[in-house]
Amino acid sequence: MKRTTTRRRRAMADFMTDNRRLFPFAGLLLAGVAIGVAVYVLAGTHITHDWGALVRVTGLSGGLAGSLGALWNGCFGSISLLVGLFLLGLWPCGAPFAAATPMFYGLSLGLTEAYYYSLGGAGVGAVAAVVVPVGLLNGALLVMAGVESWRLSVTLSRRLLPADGGSQEPLWPIFRLYCLRFLLFAAGAVGVGLAQVLLRTLFCELLQGV
């Protein structure tokens, strides 16, 4: 029993050590959500009305063409941010911007949640059914992608510093792994888009009533 507990503690410690950067990035995402809610509460009525027209999620009851269009719309934003993070990772000065990307997404998510909460019970239902699940999945992808982008950017910046001592570790294996992980993130974004289409179809009546 003691050996099993010790192994679990070691596994947890190893996980925390290997993924310690995930927690600050997740904190930035949550901070962005809080800021987005605060901005919506403090903003004027005309601004909140315009934002509502921009982020309103409608139900899906059409055929294949409508579903494909919804899938494209659901994936476009996340994939665009992933492409931006990928390019930032190739820039030695891109680490601060990579860290800010989850906060930027959290800001938009917080604004969207606040808008739906302001609509009453139907809006709360829409948040619980569609907005929060999709937002959390996309947020998790962007947090992991942000960490990868930050890591490669810092690695490249260290190569340019004299104090690095001219590290001879080849960059090609690092870059190959970086590309593979971002391909997985892109596949995950498509999966989240499919989940969003499914949720919008299942909760079509709820969303149409908002």
C-alpha positions as CSV (number, residue, x, y, z in Angstrom):
1,M,0.0,0.0,0.0
2,K,2.8,2.4,0.9
3,R,4.6,1.6,-2.3
4,T,1.5,2.3,-4.4
5,T,1.0,5.6,-2.6
6,T,4.7,6.5,-3.1
7,R,4.5,5.7,-6.8
8,R,1.4,7.9,-7.2
9,R,3.1,10.7,-5.4
10,R,6.1,10.4,-7.7
11,A,3.9,10.3,-10.8
12,M,2.0,13.4,-9.7
13,A,5.3,15.1,-8.9
14,D,6.7,14.2,-12.3
15,F,3.5,15.5,-14.0
16,M,3.7,18.8,-12.0
17,T,7.3,19.2,-12.9
18,D,6.9,18.4,-16.6
19,N,3.8,20.5,-17.0
20,R,4.4,23.4,-14.6
21,R,4.1,26.0,-17.3
22,L,0.5,24.9,-18.0
23,F,-0.7,26.4,-14.7
24,P,0.4,30.0,-15.3
25,F,-1.1,29.9,-18.8
26,A,-4.3,28.5,-17.5
27,G,-4.3,31.3,-14.9
28,L,-3.9,33.8,-17.8
29,L,-6.9,32.3,-19.5
30,L,-9.1,32.6,-16.4
31,A,-7.9,36.1,-15.8
32,G,-8.9,36.9,-19.3
33,V,-12.4,35.5,-18.6
34,A,-12.7,37.6,-15.5
35,I,-11.6,40.7,-17.3
36,G,-14.1,40.0,-20.2
37,V,-17.0,39.8,-17.7
38,A,-15.9,43.0,-16.0
39,V,-15.6,44.8,-19.3
40,Y,-19.1,43.7,-20.3
41,V,-20.6,44.8,-17.0
42,L,-18.9,48.2,-17.2
43,A,-19.5,48.8,-20.9
44,G,-22.3,51.0,-22.3
45,T,-25.5,49.5,-23.6
46,H,-24.7,50.2,-27.3
47,I,-21.4,48.3,-27.0
48,T,-23.0,45.3,-25.4
49,H,-25.7,45.2,-28.0
50,D,-23.2,45.3,-30.8
51,W,-21.1,42.5,-29.1
52,G,-24.3,40.4,-28.7
53,A,-24.9,40.6,-32.5
54,L,-21.3,39.4,-33.1
55,V,-21.2,36.4,-30.7
56,R,-24.8,35.1,-30.8
57,V,-24.8,31.4,-31.3
58,T,-27.8,30.0,-33.3
59,G,-29.2,26.5,-33.4
60,L,-28.7,24.3,-36.4
61,S,-31.6,22.7,-38.1
62,G,-30.5,22.8,-41.8
63,G,-28.8,20.2,-43.9
64,L,-25.3,19.3,-44.7
65,A,-24.4,22.8,-46.2
66,G,-25.4,24.5,-43.0
67,S,-23.5,22.1,-40.8
68,L,-20.3,22.5,-43.0
69,G,-20.6,26.3,-42.7
70,A,-21.1,26.0,-39.0
71,L,-18.0,23.7,-38.8
72,W,-15.9,26.2,-40.7
73,N,-17.1,29.1,-38.5
74,G,-16.4,27.0,-35.4
75,C,-12.9,26.1,-36.4
76,F,-11.7,29.3,-38.1
77,G,-11.1,31.3,-34.9
78,S,-9.2,28.6,-33.1
79,I,-7.1,27.5,-36.0
80,S,-6.2,31.2,-36.7
81,L,-5.0,31.5,-33.1
82,L,-3.1,28.3,-33.4
83,V,-1.4,29.5,-36.6
84,G,-0.5,32.7,-34.8
85,L,1.0,30.8,-31.9
86,F,2.9,28.5,-34.3
87,L,4.5,31.5,-35.9
88,L,5.2,33.2,-32.6
89,G,7.1,30.1,-31.5
90,L,9.5,30.6,-34.5
91,W,10.2,34.1,-33.4
92,P,12.9,34.5,-30.6
93,C,10.9,37.5,-29.2
94,G,7.5,35.8,-29.5
95,A,7.3,34.4,-25.9
96,P,5.4,37.3,-24.3
97,F,2.9,37.4,-27.1
98,A,2.4,33.6,-26.9
99,A,1.7,34.0,-23.2
100,A,-0.9,36.7,-23.9
101,T,-2.8,34.7,-26.4
102,P,-4.8,32.6,-23.9
103,M,-5.7,35.8,-22.0
104,F,-7.0,37.3,-25.3
105,Y,-9.1,34.2,-25.9
106,G,-10.3,34.3,-22.3
107,L,-11.3,37.9,-22.7
108,S,-13.6,37.0,-25.7
109,L,-15.0,34.0,-23.8
110,G,-15.8,36.2,-20.7
111,L,-17.5,38.8,-22.9
112,T,-19.6,36.0,-24.5
113,E,-20.6,34.4,-21.3
114,A,-21.5,37.8,-19.7
115,Y,-23.7,38.6,-22.7
116,Y,-25.7,35.3,-22.5
117,Y,-26.0,35.6,-18.7
118,S,-27.6,39.1,-19.2
119,L,-30.4,37.4,-21.3
120,G,-31.8,35.5,-18.3
121,G,-32.6,31.8,-17.9
122,A,-32.5,31.0,-21.6
123,G,-29.1,32.6,-21.9
124,V,-27.8,30.7,-18.9
125,G,-29.0,27.5,-20.5
126,A,-27.1,28.4,-23.7
127,V,-24.0,29.1,-21.8
128,A,-24.2,25.7,-19.9
129,A,-25.1,23.7,-23.1
130,V,-22.8,25.2,-25.7
131,V,-20.6,28.2,-24.8
132,V,-18.8,26.8,-21.7
133,P,-18.1,23.3,-23.0
134,V,-16.7,24.6,-26.4
135,G,-14.9,27.5,-24.7
136,L,-13.2,25.2,-22.2
137,L,-12.1,22.7,-24.9
138,N,-10.7,25.5,-27.1
139,G,-9.1,27.2,-24.1
140,A,-7.3,23.9,-23.2
141,L,-6.0,23.6,-26.7
142,L,-4.7,27.2,-26.7
143,V,-3.1,26.9,-23.3
144,M,-1.1,23.8,-24.4
145,A,-0.3,25.5,-27.7
146,G,0.8,28.6,-25.9
147,V,3.2,26.6,-23.7
148,E,4.7,25.0,-26.8
149,S,5.1,28.3,-28.6
150,W,6.6,29.9,-25.5
151,R,9.0,27.0,-25.0
152,L,10.4,27.1,-28.6
153,S,10.6,30.9,-28.6
154,V,12.6,30.9,-25.4
155,T,14.9,28.1,-26.8
156,L,15.6,30.2,-30.0
157,S,16.2,33.3,-27.9
158,R,18.7,31.5,-25.7
159,R,20.6,30.3,-28.8
160,L,21.2,34.0,-29.7
161,L,22.6,34.8,-26.3
162,P,26.4,34.6,-25.7
163,A,25.8,33.1,-22.3
164,D,24.3,30.1,-23.9
165,G,27.7,29.0,-24.8
166,G,26.7,28.0,-28.3
167,S,24.6,24.9,-27.4
168,Q,25.2,22.2,-30.0
169,E,21.8,20.5,-29.5
170,P,20.3,20.2,-32.9
171,L,17.1,22.2,-33.5
172,W,15.6,19.9,-36.1
173,P,14.3,17.3,-33.7
174,I,12.8,20.0,-31.5
175,F,11.2,21.7,-34.5
176,R,9.8,18.4,-35.9
177,L,8.2,17.6,-32.5
178,Y,6.9,21.2,-32.4
179,C,5.2,20.8,-35.8
180,L,3.8,17.4,-34.8
181,R,2.2,18.8,-31.7
182,F,0.7,21.7,-33.6
183,L,-0.8,19.3,-36.1
184,L,-2.4,17.5,-33.2
185,F,-3.7,20.8,-31.8
186,A,-5.2,21.6,-35.2
187,A,-6.9,18.2,-35.3
188,G,-8.2,18.9,-31.8
189,A,-9.6,22.3,-33.0
190,V,-11.5,20.5,-35.8
191,G,-12.8,18.0,-33.2
192,V,-14.0,20.9,-31.0
193,G,-15.7,22.4,-34.1
194,L,-17.5,19.1,-34.7
195,A,-18.6,19.0,-31.0
196,Q,-19.9,22.5,-31.4
197,V,-21.9,21.6,-34.4
198,L,-23.3,18.6,-32.5
199,L,-24.3,20.7,-29.5
200,R,-25.9,23.4,-31.7
201,T,-27.9,20.7,-33.4
202,L,-29.0,19.0,-30.1
203,F,-29.9,22.3,-28.4
204,C,-31.4,24.0,-31.4
205,E,-34.7,24.9,-29.7
206,L,-32.9,26.3,-26.7
207,L,-30.6,28.5,-28.8
208,Q,-33.4,29.7,-31.0
209,G,-35.3,30.8,-27.9
210,V,-32.5,33.1,-26.7
